[in-house]
Amino acid sequence: MTTKDYRVFQEKFEVSREEMIRELFRENAGSIRVKKEATAVKNLQRIIQAVFTISMEKGFQAMSMRDLCTESGLSMGGLYGYINGKEELLALIQGQGRRILERFLRESVTDLTDPFEKLGALIRAHIYLSEVARPWFFFSFMESRHLGKEDVTRALAMEAATEKALTDQIEEGIAAGAFTPCDAILTAGLIKAMQQDWYLKRWKFKKRGISVERYADAVIEMAFSRLT
């Protein structure tokens, strides 16, 4: 279940961050030539953070492997111990981003039965995760416009999966008689757009002094007003 206190959620994510990179390493151990787990996890964190930094400055497509070496502090040979090139790195980042999102959304509704509580927890988990892992979300959304066909397909599938989770929850609430009947797909799309607005236009809300907790409350309130 997702806590309403963002700081508690943030602490939980920070505890999970290293484990998530460790999972990435284990799931791709066959293609990663560095076999010492502790070293691999540390360097994969450096590589992924370097990708986010460079992408914010010049975009992933313009990034060279030499740029990645400079930003990550790894040599070219060291870098190729983890990836064979940019396309493989992109697939790793997309895959891990999807797993992070799916896990936290799934855990957000664990042990909840009330339709309103479940939908609220689902909405809040997505917004809180997009704040604590903003580089992942921003990278996935912005870079998806410039990717190859296969990469775009993966990016769209990730977005469709999160929207479907909302749709399924809304349809479940309607079927249970808790929500007023409505177009569940349209409602989920509207909620999704508000969730994306947080990490794409965060500067706007920061300027207005709106916290992530307040923003999540507002999105949930608007969603509930459409369903009651």
N, C-alpha and C positions, 0 to 999 in steps of 0.2 A: 504494500500500500504506500502511495506517495505522501510524504509529509507536506504540510502546508508551509513549514519553515524551510525557506530556501537554503539556509546555512547548513541544516541537517542533511538536506539532499546533496549539497555540494560536498560535504564530508564523506558521504557514502560513495559518491562518484570518484573522489580522489583516492579512496581506498581501492576502488575497482579498476582505476585507470591502468595501473601496472599489470594487473591480472589480465586485462583485455589485450594488452600488447603481448603478454605471454601466450595467450590463446592464439593470437595472430601468428606468432612464431611457431607454435606447435602444429597449427593447421597447415602451415606452409613449409614445414621442416624439410620436406623432400626437395624443394627448390632453393632453400637458403643454405649456402655452403658453410656458414659459421654454425658450429654445432654446440658451442658452449652457451647454454641458455641465458645465464645472467648477463654475459657480454652482449648476446644478440638482442635481448630485450632492451637494454640500455641504449644500444646503437639504433635500434628500430625507432625508439622514441625520438632520438635526435634527428633521424632522417625524416620522419613524418612531420615533426615540428618545423624543420627546415623547408619542407614542401609548402606548408601553410604560409610561412613567412614570405617566401619568394612569390607565391601565387598572389598574395595581397599586394605585392609591389609591382609585378610585371605579368602575372598570369602564368598558369601551368604550361600552356602551349609554348610560351617564349622561354621557359626555363630550360637550361642546358644541364647536362650531367655535371659539367664543371661548376656551374652555379651551385648545384646541390652539394658538391664536394666542399666548396668554400663555406657555405652556410652551415653545413652539418659538422665540419671539422674533420671529416673522414677523407682518406685518400681515394683516388679513383679505384684502385685495386680493392680497398676496403669496402667501398660502396658496392662494387660488383659481387661482393661476398654475400649480399643480401638480395639484390635485384639484378635482373638482366637488362633493364631499361625502363624508360618512363611509363610505357604501357602496362608493364607488369606491376609497377609501383602504384599506378592509378587503380588497377584492379584490387590490389591489397587494401588500399585506403577505402575504396567504395565498399568492399566486402566487410571490413571491420566496422565502418560507419553503420551499415545496415544491421549488423549483429548487436551493436551497442543500443541502437534505437529499439529493435525488437525486444531485447532483454528488458530494458527499463519500462517499456510500455506494458509488456506482459506482467512484470512484477508489480506495476502500479495498481492493478486491479485484483491482486491476490487477496483472498479472504473477504472480498467485498461482495455484497449481494444486492444492495439497493441500486437501482438503475441510475439515479441521480449521482450517487456517490461514485459509482464506477465511471460514468462519463466525465465527471469532474476530475477524478484522479487521472484519467487518460489524458485529458486536455492539459492539466497541470504538469504531468510528467514530461510531455513533449516540450512545453515551453521552458521548464526548468532545465531539461537536458540541452536544449538549444542555447541556453545561456552558459552553462558550465562547459559545454563542448562546442562553443560557437565556431571555432575554426573549422571543425568537421562539417557543420551544417552549412556555413557560408561557402566553403570550398565546394561541397557537393552541389549546391544550387547554382552558384555562379559559373563554375567550370563546366557544368553539364551542357551549356550552350555551345561549347567549342569542342566537344568530344567526338570521337568516331561513333559510327552507328551502334556498335556493340556496347560501348561505354554509355551512350545515351540511353539505350534500352535498360541497362542496369540501374542508371540513375532514376529513370521514370518508374521502374518497378518498385524501387524503394519508396518513392513518393506515393505511388498507388497503394502500397501495402499499409502505410500509415493512415491514408484516407479511408481505406477499407475497414481498418480497425474502428474508426469513428462511426462509419456507416453501420457496421455490424452491431455496435453498442446502441446506436439510436434505434435500429430496427428491433433489437431485443427489448428495449424500453417500451416501444410502441406495442409490441406483441404482449407485453406484461400488463398493459393498460396504464403504465405510469406516465408515458409521454403522449401528448396530443398527436394524432396522426399527421404526418407531414412527408415531404419528399426527403427521405433520409440521405440520399446521395447528394442532393443540393445542399442540405444543411451541413453535412460533413465537409463539403467543399468550402463553404463559407467559414467554418471553424478553422479548417486547414489554412486558408488565406490569412486569417488573423494570427495564427501561430507563426506563419512565415514572416509576417510583418515585424515580429519582434526581433528576429536575428538579421533581417535584411535592412531594417531602418532603426536599429537600436539607438543610434545617435539622436534621433528625434525624441524618443521617449526619455533618454538620459538627460537631454536638455530641459525637459519639462519636469524632471525630478520624479519620474514614474519608476517605481521599483519593479523587479520581475514578479514579485508576489502580488503587487497591486494589479499588474497587467494580467496575470493569470486569473485573478479574481474577476476582472472585468470581462474577459473572454468567456469564462464559465457562466457568469451572470447573463450575458447576452445569449449564450447557447440555451440556457434554461428558459429564458423568456420566450424563445421560439418553440419550446417543447411543452409549455404549460398553458 
